[in-house]
Amino acid sequence: MVIYIGFLVMCTLLDLRERQEAAERADCKAIASKSDAAAPETSTTGLTKTLVRFSFIRNAEAVLSTKVHEGNLPVINGIRVISTAWIVLFHEYFVQLFGVNVNVLDIPKVKREEKSVTMIRCKINSRRRCDDTRS
């Protein structure tokens, strides 16, 4: 995980450097057009272009952009939002329906009961049995 985050940070720093160089090239072109001198041309490598695609900044701009690209139907985005909300709502109710609902204040009482102690011991014993068979 640390390697992945380090890679993303490195790509973001590379993106910042590329943006700074692009701004400097634009300034040089503006100055060169005023003085009729040739502006220095630099090109980025294919590897640099590929790494910059993993930048936090570039991806945040793309994801958070509200610009509708040509050829896209805005209604599709609405359907995506409704579908995502429906899935989140379903999963929330699914967990509540089939999950264990225990009042936190009742846990000490439940631990003292003999039936629950048996169930807790069964879980612990089954785990030990599984661990014993692995070694």
N, CA, C and O atoms as CSV, one atom per row, in Angstrom:
chain,resi,resn,atom,element,x,y,z
A,1,MET,N,N,0.827,-1.190,0.000
A,1,MET,CA,C,0.000,0.000,0.000
A,1,MET,C,C,0.875,1.259,0.000
A,1,MET,O,O,0.581,2.236,-0.689
A,2,VAL,N,N,1.947,1.213,0.782
A,2,VAL,CA,C,2.849,2.360,0.858
A,2,VAL,C,C,3.518,2.599,-0.497
A,2,VAL,O,O,3.708,3.741,-0.916
A,3,ILE,N,N,3.869,1.508,-1.170
A,3,ILE,CA,C,4.499,1.632,-2.489
A,3,ILE,C,C,3.526,2.267,-3.476
A,3,ILE,O,O,3.917,3.122,-4.271
A,4,TYR,N,N,2.270,1.857,-3.430
A,4,TYR,CA,C,1.246,2.399,-4.336
A,4,TYR,C,C,1.037,3.889,-4.084
A,4,TYR,O,O,0.992,4.680,-5.026
A,5,ILE,N,N,0.910,4.273,-2.816
A,5,ILE,CA,C,0.709,5.692,-2.490
A,5,ILE,C,C,1.947,6.501,-2.891
A,5,ILE,O,O,1.825,7.613,-3.403
A,6,GLY,N,N,3.125,5.944,-2.660
A,6,GLY,CA,C,4.353,6.617,-3.083
A,6,GLY,C,C,4.389,6.818,-4.589
A,6,GLY,O,O,4.798,7.873,-5.074
A,7,PHE,N,N,3.955,5.796,-5.330
A,7,PHE,CA,C,3.889,5.907,-6.793
A,7,PHE,C,C,2.939,7.023,-7.213
A,7,PHE,O,O,3.261,7.808,-8.104
A,8,LEU,N,N,1.761,7.101,-6.571
A,8,LEU,CA,C,0.793,8.146,-6.912
A,8,LEU,C,C,1.326,9.534,-6.567
A,8,LEU,O,O,1.112,10.486,-7.317
A,9,VAL,N,N,2.012,9.651,-5.448
A,9,VAL,CA,C,2.591,10.949,-5.069
A,9,VAL,C,C,3.676,11.341,-6.071
A,9,VAL,O,O,3.761,12.503,-6.467
A,10,MET,N,N,4.508,10.376,-6.485
A,10,MET,CA,C,5.548,10.657,-7.469
A,10,MET,C,C,4.918,11.130,-8.787
A,10,MET,O,O,5.407,12.077,-9.404
A,11,CYS,N,N,3.846,10.478,-9.210
A,11,CYS,CA,C,3.172,10.875,-10.448
A,11,CYS,C,C,2.562,12.266,-10.318
A,11,CYS,O,O,2.559,13.035,-11.279
A,12,THR,N,N,2.047,12.592,-9.139
A,12,THR,CA,C,1.469,13.919,-8.914
A,12,THR,C,C,2.560,14.990,-8.962
A,12,THR,O,O,2.358,16.058,-9.539
A,13,LEU,N,N,3.714,14.706,-8.357
A,13,LEU,CA,C,4.825,15.666,-8.415
A,13,LEU,C,C,5.316,15.845,-9.850
A,13,LEU,O,O,5.653,16.956,-10.260
A,14,LEU,N,N,5.353,14.769,-10.600
A,14,LEU,CA,C,5.728,14.853,-12.011
A,14,LEU,C,C,4.726,15.700,-12.790
A,14,LEU,O,O,5.110,16.469,-13.672
A,15,ASP,N,N,3.450,15.557,-12.466
A,15,ASP,CA,C,2.405,16.358,-13.108
A,15,ASP,C,C,2.587,17.837,-12.782
A,15,ASP,O,O,2.462,18.692,-13.659
A,16,LEU,N,N,2.882,18.132,-11.524
A,16,LEU,CA,C,3.109,19.533,-11.143
A,16,LEU,C,C,4.298,20.122,-11.897
A,16,LEU,O,O,4.248,21.263,-12.357
A,17,ARG,N,N,5.375,19.332,-12.023
A,17,ARG,CA,C,6.536,19.799,-12.778
A,17,ARG,C,C,6.187,20.051,-14.244
A,17,ARG,O,O,6.614,21.047,-14.827
A,18,GLU,N,N,5.408,19.143,-14.836
A,18,GLU,CA,C,4.990,19.302,-16.237
A,18,GLU,C,C,4.127,20.551,-16.411
A,18,GLU,O,O,4.268,21.275,-17.397
A,19,ARG,N,N,3.243,20.800,-15.461
A,19,ARG,CA,C,2.400,22.002,-15.541
A,19,ARG,C,C,3.243,23.272,-15.438
A,19,ARG,O,O,3.008,24.251,-16.146
A,20,GLN,N,N,4.232,23.234,-14.538
A,20,GLN,CA,C,5.111,24.403,-14.385
A,20,GLN,C,C,5.914,24.641,-15.661
A,20,GLN,O,O,6.059,25.784,-16.096
A,21,GLU,N,N,6.433,23.579,-16.260
A,21,GLU,CA,C,7.189,23.723,-17.503
A,21,GLU,C,C,6.285,24.211,-18.634
A,21,GLU,O,O,6.721,25.005,-19.467
A,22,ALA,N,N,5.043,23.752,-18.676
A,22,ALA,CA,C,4.110,24.209,-19.709
A,22,ALA,C,C,3.814,25.695,-19.552
A,22,ALA,O,O,3.705,26.421,-20.540
A,23,ALA,N,N,3.685,26.142,-18.307
A,23,ALA,CA,C,3.448,27.578,-18.061
A,23,ALA,C,C,4.656,28.395,-18.480
A,23,ALA,O,O,4.510,29.470,-19.062
A,24,GLU,N,N,5.857,27.889,-18.186
A,24,GLU,CA,C,7.072,28.604,-18.590
A,24,GLU,C,C,7.206,28.647,-20.107
A,24,GLU,O,O,7.624,29.667,-20.655
A,25,ARG,N,N,6.856,27.547,-20.806
A,25,ARG,CA,C,6.897,27.538,-22.273
A,25,ARG,C,C,5.902,28.533,-22.843
A,25,ARG,O,O,6.188,29.196,-23.840
A,26,ALA,N,N,4.727,28.645,-22.213
A,26,ALA,CA,C,3.725,29.604,-22.688
A,26,ALA,C,C,4.235,31.038,-22.509
A,26,ALA,O,O,4.031,31.892,-23.372
A,27,ASP,N,N,4.899,31.287,-21.381
A,27,ASP,CA,C,5.477,32.619,-21.155
A,27,ASP,C,C,6.569,32.914,-22.184
A,27,ASP,O,O,6.659,34.024,-22.708
A,28,CYS,N,N,7.402,31.899,-22.467
A,28,CYS,CA,C,8.473,32.083,-23.453
A,28,CYS,C,C,7.897,32.361,-24.837
A,28,CYS,O,O,8.421,33.194,-25.577
A,29,LYS,N,N,6.822,31.665,-25.185
A,29,LYS,CA,C,6.194,31.886,-26.489
A,29,LYS,C,C,5.606,33.283,-26.576
A,29,LYS,O,O,5.689,33.930,-27.619
A,30,ALA,N,N,5.005,33.756,-25.470
A,30,ALA,CA,C,4.440,35.105,-25.471
A,30,ALA,C,C,5.543,36.149,-25.623
A,30,ALA,O,O,5.379,37.125,-26.356
A,31,ILE,N,N,6.652,35.948,-24.940
A,31,ILE,CA,C,7.776,36.882,-25.047
A,31,ILE,C,C,8.395,36.797,-26.443
A,31,ILE,O,O,8.750,37.814,-27.039
A,32,ALA,N,N,8.520,35.565,-26.956
A,32,ALA,CA,C,9.123,35.367,-28.279
A,32,ALA,C,C,8.255,35.975,-29.375
A,32,ALA,O,O,8.780,36.485,-30.365
A,33,SER,N,N,6.948,35.928,-29.212
A,33,SER,CA,C,6.087,36.496,-30.250
A,33,SER,C,C,6.193,38.023,-30.270
A,33,SER,O,O,6.014,38.651,-31.313
A,34,LYS,N,N,6.483,38.610,-29.114
A,34,LYS,CA,C,6.659,40.060,-29.062
A,34,LYS,C,C,7.990,40.475,-29.667
A,34,LYS,O,O,8.085,41.520,-30.311
A,35,SER,N,N,9.028,39.651,-29.459
A,35,SER,CA,C,10.360,40.033,-29.932
A,35,SER,C,C,10.752,39.319,-31.218
A,35,SER,O,O,11.874,39.499,-31.690
A,36,ASP,N,N,9.877,38.524,-31.794
A,36,ASP,CA,C,10.115,37.770,-33.032
A,36,ASP,C,C,11.294,36.798,-32.911
A,36,ASP,O,O,11.956,36.505,-33.906
A,37,ALA,N,N,11.556,36.301,-31.714
A,37,ALA,CA,C,12.605,35.292,-31.511
A,37,ALA,C,C,11.946,33.925,-31.392
A,37,ALA,O,O,10.759,33.816,-31.082
A,38,ALA,N,N,12.717,32.909,-31.639
A,38,ALA,CA,C,12.187,31.549,-31.564
A,38,ALA,C,C,12.117,31.099,-30.110
A,38,ALA,O,O,13.066,31.280,-29.347
A,39,ALA,N,N,10.988,30.514,-29.735
A,39,ALA,CA,C,10.810,30.001,-28.377
A,39,ALA,C,C,11.361,28.584,-28.306
A,39,ALA,O,O,11.222,27.824,-29.265
A,40,PRO,N,N,11.976,28.217,-27.202
A,40,PRO,CA,C,12.521,26.860,-27.082
A,40,PRO,C,C,11.391,25.828,-27.018
A,40,PRO,O,O,10.408,26.002,-26.297
A,41,GLU,N,N,11.553,24.771,-27.774
A,41,GLU,CA,C,10.558,23.698,-27.799
A,41,GLU,C,C,11.091,22.502,-27.033
A,41,GLU,O,O,12.214,22.052,-27.265
A,42,THR,N,N,10.289,21.997,-26.132
A,42,THR,CA,C,10.648,20.765,-25.428
A,42,THR,C,C,9.465,19.820,-25.539
A,42,THR,O,O,8.308,20.241,-25.534
A,43,SER,N,N,9.774,18.555,-25.637
A,43,SER,CA,C,8.701,17.576,-25.729
A,43,SER,C,C,8.798,16.607,-24.566
A,43,SER,O,O,9.890,16.288,-24.095
A,44,THR,N,N,7.654,16.147,-24.113
A,44,THR,CA,C,7.645,15.180,-23.025
A,44,THR,C,C,7.683,13.778,-23.608
A,44,THR,O,O,7.181,13.536,-24.705
A,45,THR,N,N,8.273,12.873,-22.878
A,45,THR,CA,C,8.388,11.502,-23.353
A,45,THR,C,C,7.077,10.764,-23.150
A,45,THR,O,O,6.198,11.221,-22.419
A,46,GLY,N,N,6.958,9.634,-23.795
A,46,GLY,CA,C,5.756,8.813,-23.649
A,46,GLY,C,C,5.598,8.292,-22.231
A,46,GLY,O,O,4.482,8.174,-21.725
A,47,LEU,N,N,6.736,7.975,-21.582
A,47,LEU,CA,C,6.689,7.499,-20.205
A,47,LEU,C,C,6.165,8.585,-19.279
A,47,LEU,O,O,5.362,8.309,-18.388
A,48,THR,N,N,6.616,9.821,-19.487
A,48,THR,CA,C,6.151,10.935,-18.663
A,48,THR,C,C,4.655,11.146,-18.849
A,48,THR,O,O,3.927,11.348,-17.877
A,49,LYS,N,N,4.199,11.100,-20.090
A,49,LYS,CA,C,2.766,11.271,-20.355
A,49,LYS,C,C,1.951,10.177,-19.686
A,49,LYS,O,O,0.859,10.432,-19.179
A,50,THR,N,N,2.483,8.956,-19.685
A,50,THR,CA,C,1.773,7.839,-19.064
A,50,THR,C,C,1.730,7.997,-17.546
A,50,THR,O,O,0.686,7.776,-16.933
A,51,LEU,N,N,2.848,8.376,-16.936
A,51,LEU,CA,C,2.893,8.526,-15.484
A,51,LEU,C,C,2.022,9.673,-14.994
A,51,LEU,O,O,1.432,9.595,-13.916
A,52,VAL,N,N,1.940,10.738,-15.786
A,52,VAL,CA,C,1.138,11.898,-15.398
A,52,VAL,C,C,-0.352,11.535,-15.340
A,52,VAL,O,O,-1.121,12.203,-14.649
A,53,ARG,N,N,-0.756,10.507,-16.043
A,53,ARG,CA,C,-2.163,10.080,-16.012
A,53,ARG,C,C,-2.585,9.559,-14.652
A,53,ARG,O,O,-3.781,9.490,-14.369
A,54,PHE,N,N,-1.631,9.188,-13.796
A,54,PHE,CA,C,-1.940,8.683,-12.460
A,54,PHE,C,C,-1.929,9.775,-11.400
A,54,PHE,O,O,-2.033,9.475,-10.211
A,55,SER,N,N,-1.806,11.021,-11.802
A,55,SER,CA,C,-1.718,12.144,-10.874
A,55,SER,C,C,-3.024,12.338,-10.111
A,55,SER,O,O,-4.112,12.249,-10.680
A,56,PHE,N,N,-2.892,12.607,-8.797
A,56,PHE,CA,C,-4.065,12.914,-7.978
A,56,PHE,C,C,-4.790,14.141,-8.521
A,56,PHE,O,O,-6.016,14.146,-8.630
A,57,ILE,N,N,-4.040,15.165,-8.855
A,57,ILE,CA,C,-4.629,16.434,-9.287
A,57,ILE,C,C,-5.387,16.258,-10.592
A,57,ILE,O,O,-6.534,16.690,-10.715
A,58,ARG,N,N,-4.753,15.631,-11.557
A,58,ARG,CA,C,-5.372,15.450,-12.870
A,58,ARG,C,C,-6.650,14.603,-12.760
A,58,ARG,O,O,-7.664,14.921,-13.381
A,59,ASN,N,N,-6.594,13.529,-11.971
A,59,ASN,CA,C,-7.762,12.667,-11.830
A,59,ASN,C,C,-8.867,13.331,-11.020
A,59,ASN,O,O,-10.048,13.122,-11.300
A,60,ALA,N,N,-8.499,14.132,-10.015
A,60,ALA,CA,C,-9.513,14.863,-9.255
A,60,ALA,C,C,-10.227,15.875,-10.154
A,60,ALA,O,O,-11.443,16.044,-10.060
A,61,GLU,N,N,-9.475,16.539,-11.016
A,61,GLU,CA,C,-10.095,17.483,-11.953
A,61,GLU,C,C,-11.062,16.764,-12.892
A,61,GLU,O,O,-12.140,17.280,-13.189
A,62,ALA,N,N,-10.681,15.584,-13.355
A,62,ALA,CA,C,-11.541,14.842,-14.281
A,62,ALA,C,C,-12.789,14.315,-13.591
A,62,ALA,O,O,-13.881,14.369,-14.156
A,63,VAL,N,N,-12.636,13.810,-12.380
A,63,VAL,CA,C,-13.773,13.219,-11.675
A,63,VAL,C,C,-14.738,14.294,-11.190
A,63,VAL,O,O,-15.953,14.107,-11.251
A,64,LEU,N,N,-14.216,15.404,-10.715
A,64,LEU,CA,C,-15.066,16.450,-10.138
A,64,LEU,C,C,-15.556,17.469,-11.165
A,64,LEU,O,O,-16.269,18.409,-10.814
A,65,SER,N,N,-15.184,17.291,-12.415
A,65,SER,CA,C,-15.610,18.222,-13.455
A,65,SER,C,C,-17.103,18.046,-13.748
A,65,SER,O,O,-17.608,16.925,-13.810
A,66,THR,N,N,-17.789,19.162,-13.924
A,66,THR,CA,C,-19.205,19.114,-14.279
A,66,THR,C,C,-19.414,19.389,-15.763
A,66,THR,O,O,-20.548,19.513,-16.223
A,67,LYS,N,N,-18.334,19.481,-16.496
A,67,LYS,CA,C,-18.409,19.743,-17.926
A,67,LYS,C,C,-18.979,18.520,-18.651
A,67,LYS,O,O,-18.528,17.395,-18.440
A,68,VAL,N,N,-19.961,18.755,-19.494
A,68,VAL,CA,C,-20.558,17.681,-20.277
A,68,VAL,C,C,-19.808,17.614,-21.598
A,68,VAL,O,O,-19.796,18.575,-22.367
A,69,HIS,N,N,-19.187,16.473,-21.855
A,69,HIS,CA,C,-18.428,16.303,-23.083
A,69,HIS,C,C,-19.375,16.071,-24.255
A,69,HIS,O,O,-20.489,15.576,-24.085
A,70,GLU,N,N,-18.914,16.435,-25.433
A,70,GLU,CA,C,-19.733,16.294,-26.625
A,70,GLU,C,C,-20.028,14.818,-26.883
A,70,GLU,O,O,-19.133,13.976,-26.820
A,71,GLY,N,N,-21.267,14.522,-27.168
A,71,GLY,CA,C,-21.668,13.148,-27.451
A,71,GLY,C,C,-22.220,12.423,-26.233
A,71,GLY,O,O,-22.754,11.323,-26.378
A,72,ASN,N,N,-22.110,13.000,-25.032
A,72,ASN,CA,C,-22.653,12.381,-23.830
A,72,ASN,C,C,-24.079,12.851,-23.584
A,72,ASN,O,O,-24.422,14.002,-23.853
A,73,LEU,N,N,-24.888,11.963,-23.079
A,73,LEU,CA,C,-26.246,12.329,-22.692
A,73,LEU,C,C,-26.264,12.614,-21.197
A,73,LEU,O,O,-25.928,11.732,-20.408
A,74,PRO,N,N,-26.646,13.823,-20.784
A,74,PRO,CA,C,-26.654,14.151,-19.355
A,74,PRO,C,C,-27.600,13.256,-18.551
A,74,PRO,O,O,-27.395,13.049,-17.355
A,75,VAL,N,N,-28.619,12.736,-19.200
A,75,VAL,CA,C,-29.585,11.890,-18.504
A,75,VAL,C,C,-28.924,10.601,-17.989
A,75,VAL,O,O,-29.362,10.045,-16.982
A,76,ILE,N,N,-27.889,10.131,-18.665
A,76,ILE,CA,C,-27.195,8.917,-18.251
A,76,ILE,C,C,-26.556,9.123,-16.879
A,76,ILE,O,O,-26.554,8.204,-16.059
A,77,ASN,N,N,-26.017,10.306,-16.618
A,77,ASN,CA,C,-25.428,10.582,-15.312
A,77,ASN,C,C,-26.485,10.532,-14.213
A,77,ASN,O,O,-26.211,10.055,-13.111
A,78,GLY,N,N,-27.675,11.014,-14.500
A,78,GLY,CA,C,-28.769,10.927,-13.531
A,78,GLY,C,C,-29.141,9.488,-13.232
A,78,GLY,O,O,-29.400,9.134,-12.082
A,79,ILE,N,N,-29.167,8.665,-14.256
A,79,ILE,CA,C,-29.466,7.246,-14.057
A,79,ILE,C,C,-28.374,6.591,-13.217
A,79,ILE,O,O,-28.668,5.745,-12.372
A,80,ARG,N,N,-27.130,6.967,-13.437
A,80,ARG,CA,C,-26.021,6.423,-12.636
A,80,ARG,C,C,-26.176,6.800,-11.168
A,80,ARG,O,O,-25.970,5.968,-10.284
A,81,VAL,N,N,-26.541,8.055,-10.907
A,81,VAL,CA,C,-26.706,8.511,-9.525
A,81,VAL,C,C,-27.840,7.751,-8.850
A,81,VAL,O,O,-27.694,7.288,-7.719
A,82,ILE,N,N,-28.959,7.625,-9.535
A,82,ILE,CA,C,-30.098,6.906,-8.956
A,82,ILE,C,C,-29.741,5.438,-8.715
A,82,ILE,O,O,-30.109,4.877,-7.683
A,83,SER,N,N,-29.034,4.816,-9.651
A,83,SER,CA,C,-28.633,3.415,-9.484
A,83,SER,C,C,-27.690,3.248,-8.306
A,83,SER,O,O,-27.834,2.309,-7.523
A,84,THR,N,N,-26.727,4.150,-8.172
A,84,THR,CA,C,-25.785,4.074,-7.060
A,84,THR,C,C,-26.506,4.273,-5.732
A,84,THR,O,O,-26.237,3.554,-4.769
A,85,ALA,N,N,-27.414,5.235,-5.671
A,85,ALA,CA,C,-28.173,5.464,-4.438
A,85,ALA,C,C,-29.014,4.244,-4.095
A,85,ALA,O,O,-29.133,3.882,-2.924
A,86,TRP,N,N,-29.598,3.608,-5.101
A,86,TRP,CA,C,-30.412,2.417,-4.881
A,86,TRP,C,C,-29.557,1.281,-4.313
A,86,TRP,O,O,-29.996,0.573,-3.406
A,87,ILE,N,N,-28.356,1.103,-4.832
A,87,ILE,CA,C,-27.467,0.041,-4.354
A,87,ILE,C,C,-27.040,0.311,-2.913
A,87,ILE,O,O,-27.038,-0.600,-2.085
A,88,VAL,N,N,-26.679,1.561,-2.612
A,88,VAL,CA,C,-26.276,1.905,-1.245
A,88,VAL,C,C,-27.431,1.679,-0.282
A,88,VAL,O,O,-27.236,1.121,0.798
A,89,LEU,N,N,-28.624,2.104,-0.658
A,89,LEU,CA,C,-29.800,1.917,0.188
A,89,LEU,C,C,-30.090,0.437,0.407
A,89,LEU,O,O,-30.372,0.026,1.532
A,90,PHE,N,N,-30.025,-0.362,-0.644
A,90,PHE,CA,C,-30.277,-1.795,-0.529
A,90,PHE,C,C,-29.264,-2.451,0.405
A,90,PHE,O,O,-29.636,-3.251,1.263
A,91,HIS,N,N,-27.983,-2.115,0.241
A,91,HIS,CA,C,-26.964,-2.721,1.091
A,91,HIS,C,C,-27.135,-2.310,2.553
A,91,HIS,O,O,-26.901,-3.114,3.455
A,92,GLU,N,N,-27.537,-1.083,2.785
A,92,GLU,CA,C,-27.751,-0.630,4.160
A,92,GLU,C,C,-28.867,-1.427,4.820
A,92,GLU,O,O,-28.711,-1.882,5.953
A,93,TYR,N,N,-29.993,-1.605,4.129
A,93,TYR,CA,C,-31.102,-2.376,4.685
A,93,TYR,C,C,-30.775,-3.858,4.754
A,93,TYR,O,O,-31.226,-4.548,5.669
A,94,PHE,N,N,-29.995,-4.359,3.798
A,94,PHE,CA,C,-29.603,-5.767,3.793
A,94,PHE,C,C,-28.772,-6.089,5.034
A,94,PHE,O,O,-28.986,-7.118,5.675
A,95,VAL,N,N,-27.826,-5.214,5.373
A,95,VAL,CA,C,-26.990,-5.423,6.556
A,95,VAL,C,C,-27.849,-5.358,7.817
A,95,VAL,O,O,-27.654,-6.155,8.735
A,96,GLN,N,N,-28.780,-4.436,7.874
A,96,GLN,CA,C,-29.638,-4.320,9.046
A,96,GLN,C,C,-30.557,-5.535,9.187
A,96,GLN,O,O,-30.845,-5.973,10.300
A,97,LEU,N,N,-31.010,-6.070,8.070
A,97,LEU,CA,C,-31.947,-7.193,8.107
A,97,LEU,C,C,-31.248,-8.493,8.476
A,97,LEU,O,O,-31.761,-9.252,9.299
A,98,PHE,N,N,-30.096,-8.766,7.890
A,98,PHE,CA,C,-29.434,-10.043,8.094
A,98,PHE,C,C,-28.227,-9.972,9.027
A,98,PHE,O,O,-27.643,-11.005,9.354
A,99,GLY,N,N,-27.853,-8.787,9.452
A,99,GLY,CA,C,-26.720,-8.648,10.358
A,99,GLY,C,C,-27.130,-8.919,11.792
A,99,GLY,O,O,-28.315,-9.044,12.100
A,100,VAL,N,N,-26.153,-9.009,12.654
A,100,VAL,CA,C,-26.419,-9.230,14.069
A,100,VAL,C,C,-26.731,-7.885,14.705
A,100,VAL,O,O,-25.938,-6.946,14.636
A,101,ASN,N,N,-27.898,-7.813,15.325
A,101,ASN,CA,C,-28.300,-6.580,15.999
A,101,ASN,C,C,-28.222,-6.807,17.498
A,101,ASN,O,O,-29.084,-7.467,18.078
A,102,VAL,N,N,-27.198,-6.265,18.120
A,102,VAL,CA,C,-26.985,-6.435,19.549
A,102,VAL,C,C,-26.874,-5.056,20.167
A,102,VAL,O,O,-26.138,-4.193,19.690
A,103,ASN,N,N,-27.620,-4.876,21.236
A,103,ASN,CA,C,-27.505,-3.638,21.984
A,103,ASN,C,C,-26.186,-3.662,22.747
A,103,ASN,O,O,-25.907,-4.626,23.460
A,104,VAL,N,N,-25.393,-2.648,22.613
A,104,VAL,CA,C,-24.068,-2.602,23.234
A,104,VAL,C,C,-24.180,-2.694,24.756
A,104,VAL,O,O,-23.306,-3.266,25.409
A,105,LEU,N,N,-25.237,-2.140,25.317
A,105,LEU,CA,C,-25.402,-2.179,26.768
A,105,LEU,C,C,-25.745,-3.580,27.269
A,105,LEU,O,O,-25.558,-3.872,28.450
A,106,ASP,N,N,-26.240,-4.448,26.394
A,106,ASP,CA,C,-26.609,-5.801,26.794
A,106,ASP,C,C,-25.468,-6.810,26.669
A,106,ASP,O,O,-25.635,-7.962,27.071
A,107,ILE,N,N,-24.334,-6.423,26.136
A,107,ILE,CA,C,-23.230,-7.366,25.925
A,107,ILE,C,C,-22.747,-7.992,27.233
A,107,ILE,O,O,-22.537,-9.205,27.268
A,108,PRO,N,N,-22.561,-7.218,28.317
A,108,PRO,CA,C,-22.147,-7.884,29.566
A,108,PRO,C,C,-23.159,-8.920,30.054
A,108,PRO,O,O,-22.767,-9.970,30.563
A,109,LYS,N,N,-24.464,-8.636,29.903
A,109,LYS,CA,C,-25.499,-9.594,30.308
A,109,LYS,C,C,-25.435,-10.850,29.453
A,109,LYS,O,O,-25.565,-11.964,29.961
A,110,VAL,N,N,-25.235,-10.666,28.157
A,110,VAL,CA,C,-25.197,-11.803,27.241
A,110,VAL,C,C,-23.993,-12.681,27.535
A,110,VAL,O,O,-24.094,-13.905,27.455
A,111,LYS,N,N,-22.875,-12.096,27.867
A,111,LYS,CA,C,-21.674,-12.880,28.166
A,111,LYS,C,C,-21.846,-13.727,29.425
A,111,LYS,O,O,-21.238,-14.791,29.538
A,112,ARG,N,N,-22.673,-13.266,30.377
A,112,ARG,CA,C,-22.890,-14.008,31.610
A,112,ARG,C,C,-23.836,-15.192,31.425
A,112,ARG,O,O,-23.805,-16.135,32.216
A,113,GLU,N,N,-24.659,-15.156,30.410
A,113,GLU,CA,C,-25.612,-16.248,30.185
A,113,GLU,C,C,-24.888,-17.487,29.686
A,113,GLU,O,O,-23.921,-17.395,28.930
A,114,GLU,N,N,-25.372,-18.651,30.120
A,114,GLU,CA,C,-24.714,-19.897,29.768
A,114,GLU,C,C,-24.843,-20.225,28.284
A,114,GLU,O,O,-23.908,-20.769,27.696
A,115,LYS,N,N,-25.965,-19.912,27.673
A,115,LYS,CA,C,-26.171,-20.227,26.250
A,115,LYS,C,C,-25.175,-19.464,25.371
A,115,LYS,O,O,-24.600,-20.019,24.435
A,116,SER,N,N,-24.986,-18.198,25.690
A,116,SER,CA,C,-24.088,-17.404,24.859
A,116,SER,C,C,-22.635,-17.805,25.078
A,116,SER,O,O,-21.833,-17.742,24.146
A,117,VAL,N,N,-22.284,-18.216,26.289
A,117,VAL,CA,C,-20.919,-18.649,26.562
A,117,VAL,C,C,-20.603,-19.885,25.735
A,117,VAL,O,O,-19.497,-20.027,25.212
A,118,THR,N,N,-21.581,-20.779,25.618
A,118,THR,CA,C,-21.392,-21.976,24.795
A,118,THR,C,C,-21.130,-21.585,23.352
A,118,THR,O,O,-20.242,-22.146,22.710
A,119,MET,N,N,-21.878,-20.648,22.844
A,119,MET,CA,C,-21.690,-20.215,21.460
A,119,MET,C,C,-20.329,-19.554,21.276
A,119,MET,O,O,-19.663,-19.780,20.266
A,120,ILE,N,N,-19.915,-18.749,22.235
A,120,ILE,CA,C,-18.605,-18.095,22.136
A,120,ILE,C,C,-17.511,-19.148,22.169
A,120,ILE,O,O,-16.553,-19.071,21.400
A,121,ARG,N,N,-17.644,-20.145,23.067
A,121,ARG,CA,C,-16.642,-21.201,23.149
A,121,ARG,C,C,-16.601,-22.020,21.867
A,121,ARG,O,O,-15.523,-22.421,21.426
A,122,CYS,N,N,-17.753,-22.275,21.264
A,122,CYS,CA,C,-17.778,-23.032,20.009
A,122,CYS,C,C,-16.992,-22.301,18.927
A,122,CYS,O,O,-16.224,-22.917,18.188
A,123,LYS,N,N,-17.179,-21.012,18.837
A,123,LYS,CA,C,-16.448,-20.241,17.834
A,123,LYS,C,C,-14.957,-20.295,18.103
A,123,LYS,O,O,-14.166,-20.483,17.180
A,124,ILE,N,N,-14.567,-20.130,19.360
A,124,ILE,CA,C,-13.146,-20.152,19.701
A,124,ILE,C,C,-12.567,-21.529,19.426
A,124,ILE,O,O,-11.479,-21.639,18.861
A,125,ASN,N,N,-13.286,-22.596,19.822
A,125,ASN,CA,C,-12.794,-23.952,19.605
A,125,ASN,C,C,-12.697,-24.290,18.126
A,125,ASN,O,O,-11.751,-24.959,17.710
A,126,SER,N,N,-13.657,-23.841,17.324
A,126,SER,CA,C,-13.592,-24.147,15.898
A,126,SER,C,C,-12.410,-23.425,15.250
A,126,SER,O,O,-11.794,-23.957,14.326
A,127,ARG,N,N,-12.094,-22.247,15.712
A,127,ARG,CA,C,-10.935,-21.533,15.186
A,127,ARG,C,C,-9.651,-22.259,15.568
A,127,ARG,O,O,-8.741,-22.402,14.751
A,128,ARG,N,N,-9.587,-22.715,16.811
A,128,ARG,CA,C,-8.385,-23.441,17.234
A,128,ARG,C,C,-8.219,-24.723,16.423
A,128,ARG,O,O,-7.112,-25.073,16.014
A,129,ARG,N,N,-9.321,-25.410,16.201
A,129,ARG,CA,C,-9.251,-26.644,15.440
A,129,ARG,C,C,-8.746,-26.371,14.023
A,129,ARG,O,O,-7.947,-27.139,13.487
A,130,CYS,N,N,-9.207,-25.294,13.428
A,130,CYS,CA,C,-8.757,-24.926,12.085
A,130,CYS,C,C,-7.277,-24.560,12.096
A,130,CYS,O,O,-6.532,-24.926,11.187
A,131,ASP,N,N,-6.856,-23.831,13.136
A,131,ASP,CA,C,-5.447,-23.444,13.219
A,131,ASP,C,C,-4.568,-24.667,13.455
A,131,ASP,O,O,-3.456,-24.728,12.931
A,132,ASP,N,N,-5.048,-25.655,14.242
A,132,ASP,CA,C,-4.266,-26.854,14.503
A,132,ASP,C,C,-4.058,-27.689,13.242
A,132,ASP,O,O,-3.000,-28.293,13.066
A,133,THR,N,N,-5.062,-27.725,12.367
A,133,THR,CA,C,-4.960,-28.539,11.160
A,133,THR,C,C,-4.038,-27.890,10.139
A,133,THR,O,O,-3.483,-28.589,9.290
A,134,ARG,N,N,-3.860,-26.587,10.194
A,134,ARG,CA,C,-3.002,-25.903,9.230
A,134,ARG,C,C,-1.530,-26.176,9.477
A,134,ARG,O,O,-0.745,-26.249,8.531
A,135,SER,N,N,-1.146,-26.327,10.735
A,135,SER,CA,C,0.271,-26.507,11.031
A,135,SER,C,C,0.714,-27.948,10.963
A,135,SER,O,O,1.887,-28.245,11.191
